[in-house]
Amino acid sequence: MIAGRYLRSRRRDAGVSVIAGFSFVGIMLGVAALIIVMSVMNGFRGELLTRILGVNGHVIMQPMDTPLTDYDEVARRVAGVPGVAYTMPLVQGQVLATGSGSTSTGALVKGVRGADLQKLTPVSSNIQLGSIEHFDTGQGVAIGSRLAQSLGLGLGDSITLVSPEGDVTPLGVTPRVKSYPVVAIFEIGLSEYDASYVYMPLTEAQLFFNSEDKAQSIEIFLDDPDRVASLQAAIEQAAGRPNYTVTWQRMNESFFSALEVERNVMFIILTLIVLVAALNIISGLFMLVKDKGRDIAIMRTMGATRGSIMRVFLITGASIGVAGTLAGFVLGTLFCLNIENLRQFFSWVSGTTLFNPEFYFLSRLPAEIDPGEVVTVVAMAIGLSFLATIFPSWQASKLDPVEALRYE
């Protein structure tokens, strides 16, 4: 009751109330910002991991000594390893892609079997136009939505591909140029892939890149990508021929390490906001102790113990921290649950494109709330708030009632 009265604003306590208000707002915004930023970073990592690992193999196997002409047998043997979901022989190469106009752009052609393309759920489950049925029997290609947009292509239009690995003539190597009809347009949701990937039937890619009857590599997809290190040796042994393998962790090590460093730095920076707000609680309580010196003295003379006085001010300061933390938790959670709608609203209000997919890889702003991290943030904020109240509460309990009342 006493702590509640001290928290309520009165004219003579206006300074204390203002500081308490700032402390509440600071803790609320700090906790909310921590939850939002950590959730967005988790969402970024999860979305990128899902899309990157969904499109690219978890283990890439390349031949050594001899060309990979026995790719069917090798792929079948590797697919029998426990933990391997499926394998995908691959022929790929960089090309210059041109649409109906004069616009050209670089693209990555991947020659795959139709059955394997069906298993690539980020592609097969996100076909916007057309179909990849009977992909092997046709000579058409599937392209990303952003590539189609940049080249002005629609379903049934022809895309012209230029490869530097062309035909050998008496005058040297001439680039190979060939047009293919667009039979499908997909949108993976990862802007880099949607703007550059072209899927072509494996046999056609072998002809286009002068790789008849052979594959350049075999992409291996696992049931659990995190087990890649333990399965790598078994996969190499099952191939039954000299080979070299590289895992997704090795290929994307710098990218995901940079994300982790950025995530940790942001956590430290935003924690400082909560710490500053907690320090405001200390200053507010010291002012309150100074202002309530006469009240403390009267309560002591009426029989209140030092522990009782300390509890009053502990409850006063902790109430600010707990209330601010709970408000920040609610605000941060609501923000994360509606983050894409809020992004679109602020984009509409500002008239600019917030979170441009061309710069941030993903076509939408992700947020993935980790309950464990939220509990850590809430516990940290409440813990700092309690720590901030200990010293001024202890000072209040040490106040001598005789000295406090001497000049009243």
Secondary structure, DSSP 8 states (H G I E B T S, - for coil): -HHHHHHS--GGGHHHHHHHHHHHHHHHHHHHHHHHHHHHHHHHHHHHHHHHHHHS-SEEEEE-SS-BTTHHHHHHHHHTSTTEEEEEEEEEEEEEEE-SSS-EEEEEEEEE-HHHHHH-HHHHTTEEEE--TTTTTS--EEEEHHHHHHHT--TT-EEEEEEEEEEEETTEEEEEEEEEEEEEEE--SBHHHHTTEEEEEHHHHHHHTT-TT-BSEEEEEES-GGGHHHHHHHHHHHH-S-EEEEEHHHHTHHHHHHHHHHHHHHHHHHHHHHHHHHHHHHHHHHHHHHHTHHHHHHHHHTT--HHHHHHHHHHHHHHHHHHHHHHHHHHHHHHHHTHHHHHHHHHHHHTS-SS-HHHHSBSS------HHHHHHHHHHHHHHHHHHHHHHHHHHHT--HHHHHHT-
